[in-house]
Amino acid sequence: MTQNAILFMPDISGFTEFVHNTDIYHSRHIISELLELLLDSNMMNLELAEIEGDALFLYKLGNDLDITSIKAQIERMYIAFHTHLKRYELQRICNCGACSSAYNLSLKFVVHYGEIEFIQVKDSKKPYGSNVIIVHRLLKNEVPLKEYVILTESLIPESSENTTTLTTTYDFGDITFSYESLIHLKEKLPEINPIPDDIPKHKLFDSTETIQVPILELYEVISNFDYRLLWVKGVDKLEYDKNKVNRSGLKHQCLINKKEVEQTTVKKEVAKNQMVYGESTANIPFTKRVNCYYVLEEIDNGFTKMNIEVFADFQPFGILIRPLMKKNFQKIISENIKELILLIDSGFSTDHTNN
């Protein structure tokens, strides 16, 4: 039985082919977040047929064609997408290829209308037929723009005058479609304020180590919570969002001696040739806040210099325990750094390609 349907495909592009496994791992999480965001922006009640790599295949059954609603849906997804990327650029802490180029990601849409059937695959019902093929073929096209919406011939009479019409030959024949740039929608993006650097005023700890590992590899071990329990001692449990790349403002929970400690990822200004990872907590007794920073700098022959700094703001009279707290931090951090070096020297790798 055939039914009429709107076929709607948002497609993300812009990531190049990465070499380093950290880039691949982080790009996968960034794309996953963006696809979830697009689904959360679905106000037309489109049905998800499939997640196809960096694209979503959505559809809506019915005979009503409302081009105004379709364009409003496109605008909503586009603005949500680029607002997220603006926020990510301000909050990111990682300088790998994926994280540092995420702001270059682009979004295009293909929208088609026509008859479809359904095929049953175990418990899943999938759209099927020549119109499904058409909408997928149109992801590969000759449109000379980075971000755009394609509307096929069935929708062209309803589209605006600001479109250009093309006819392209595919393996099954010619398809006529119109396309329209989306770049003007960037004017509607909201302002995103950066999270300010806010460093407590009392320095409790400052130590430097040199470790034989490339800077990106070391940064990944320190900042990725997947590895935290491999080198940080005294933490019984760690709770965090496994589907997100760590970034400034992201919170996680540690269970230390049966007590929950909430920590927030932070960063601060460093030199251009340095990377910084930091965490802040307000759960340490007699303090208002404690920040710990790892400042990394690559030196020759695959070695990385790591400077660890701890700062605190104290509650009234808390300053009296500063010497004791300084001694405790020196002991804890020194032990953790020894474990980190042992982990690196053991041949540990952050290669996720087999995951």
Secondary structure, 3 states (H helix, E strand, C coil): CCEEEEEEEEEEECCCCCCCHHHHHHHHHHHHHHHHHHHHCCCCCCEEEEEECCEEEEEEECCCCCHHHHHHHHHHHHHHHHHHHHHHHHHECCCCHHHHHHHHCEEEEEEEEEEEEEEEECCEEEEECHHHHHHHHCCCCCCCCCCEEEEECCCHHHCCCCCEEEEEEECCEEEEEEEEECHHHHHHCCCCCCCCCCCCCEEEEEEEEEECCCHHHHHHHHHCHHHHHHHCCCCCEEECCCCCCCECCCEEEEEECCEEEEEEEECCCCCCCEEEEEEEECCCCCEEEEEEEEEEEECCCCCEEEEEEEEEEECCCHHHHHHHHHHHHHHHHHHHHHHHHHHHHCCCCCCCCCC
